[in-house]
Amino acid sequence: MDNIITPFLKFFQEAELIRVILLIIVLLMVVFAKYGFSQFMTLYYKIQAYVRTKKIKKFLDGSIETHDSINILLDSALERVSGDRAMCFQYHNGGYNLDGVAFTKTSSTNDRCRDGFVIKADPYQNIPLSLFVYWVKRLSHNKFRAFGIRHLEEIKTQDIGVYTWLSSQNIKSIYAAGINTPYGTPIGFIFVLFYQNDKVLTKDELRILDDVATSIGAIACKMKK
């Protein structure tokens, strides 16, 4: 059974938390079916002992701390620009660009709403980046600085797909800012959304979004080290 455990432990050190949890469940089920209850319990106790090591504890604590830190930054952005909802998306999975960043899919890692504002939050997981091509191109053209769609009619003639998505979600205005590593490599973006009224952000408010995105990039980069 060691030939199963050894690669698992290596994966455990490198993978995202949710993938680790899913792999644990699958691995335990496979071992129970193939080797029986005694080997199942042996593996269970080995995993339990490994999780208690300082290295894995640091990994788990770091994941939680990173998630909470990004939530705090998004909450701050909402408060300072009077937004209704803020989301953080990060690229992952599939092909890579010259910087080694995956541009095939994106997922929402953090989703926050202002106090008192309730909305049915879509999961936005494993979405092909082609569905966000408008945002990726605009961010790249804008050197990843914050920009926005102040009124829906602005986008209707430029990209009917984006217009349809925004109108179907009852979004009045939306702003985006690129998330880069401290070395300038793009790894995602944030959205700040307004559902109740059109919103025109000032230059100072756009800089707030840039600062938040920069901070998230630094946090995400630190976590991956």
Secondary structure as the mmCIF struct_conf table of DSSP 4:
data_model
#
loop_
_struct_conf.conf_type_id
_struct_conf.id
_struct_conf.beg_label_comp_id
_struct_conf.beg_label_asym_id
_struct_conf.beg_label_seq_id
_struct_conf.end_label_comp_id
_struct_conf.end_label_asym_id
_struct_conf.end_label_seq_id
HELX_RH_AL_P HELX_RH_AL_P1 ASP A 2 GLU A 14
BEND BEND1 ALA A 15 ALA A 15
HELX_RH_AL_P HELX_RH_AL_P2 LEU A 17 TYR A 35
HELX_RH_AL_P HELX_RH_AL_P3 PHE A 37 VAL A 51
TURN_TY1_P TURN_TY1_P1 ARG A 52 ARG A 52
BEND BEND2 THR A 53 THR A 53
HELX_RH_AL_P HELX_RH_AL_P4 LYS A 54 VAL A 81
TURN_TY1_P TURN_TY1_P2 SER A 82 SER A 82
BEND BEND3 ASP A 84 ASP A 84
STRN STRN1 ARG A 85 HIS A 92
BEND BEND4 ASN A 93 GLY A 94
STRN STRN2 TYR A 96 TYR A 96
TURN_TY1_P TURN_TY1_P3 LEU A 98 ASP A 99
BEND BEND5 GLY A 100 GLY A 100
STRN STRN3 ALA A 102 ALA A 102
BEND BEND6 THR A 104 THR A 104
STRN STRN4 LYS A 105 CYS A 113
TURN_TY1_P TURN_TY1_P4 ASP A 115 GLY A 116
BEND BEND7 ASN A 126 ASN A 126
STRN STRN5 ILE A 127 PRO A 128
HELX_RH_3T_P HELX_RH_3T_P1 LEU A 129 PHE A 132
HELX_RH_AL_P HELX_RH_AL_P5 VAL A 133 HIS A 141
TURN_TY1_P TURN_TY1_P5 ASN A 142 PHE A 144
STRN STRN6 PHE A 147 ILE A 149
BEND BEND8 ARG A 150 HIS A 151
TURN_TY1_P TURN_TY1_P6 LEU A 152 LEU A 152
HELX_RH_AL_P HELX_RH_AL_P6 GLU A 153 LYS A 156
TURN_TY1_P TURN_TY1_P7 THR A 157 GLN A 158
HELX_RH_AL_P HELX_RH_AL_P7 ILE A 160 SER A 168
TURN_TY1_P TURN_TY1_P8 GLN A 169 ASN A 170
BEND BEND9 LYS A 172 LYS A 172
STRN STRN7 SER A 173 ASN A 180
TURN_TY1_P TURN_TY1_P9 PRO A 182 TYR A 183
BEND BEND10 GLY A 184 GLY A 184
STRN STRN8 PRO A 186 PHE A 194
BEND BEND11 TYR A 195 ASN A 197
HELX_RH_AL_P HELX_RH_AL_P8 LYS A 203 LYS A 224
#
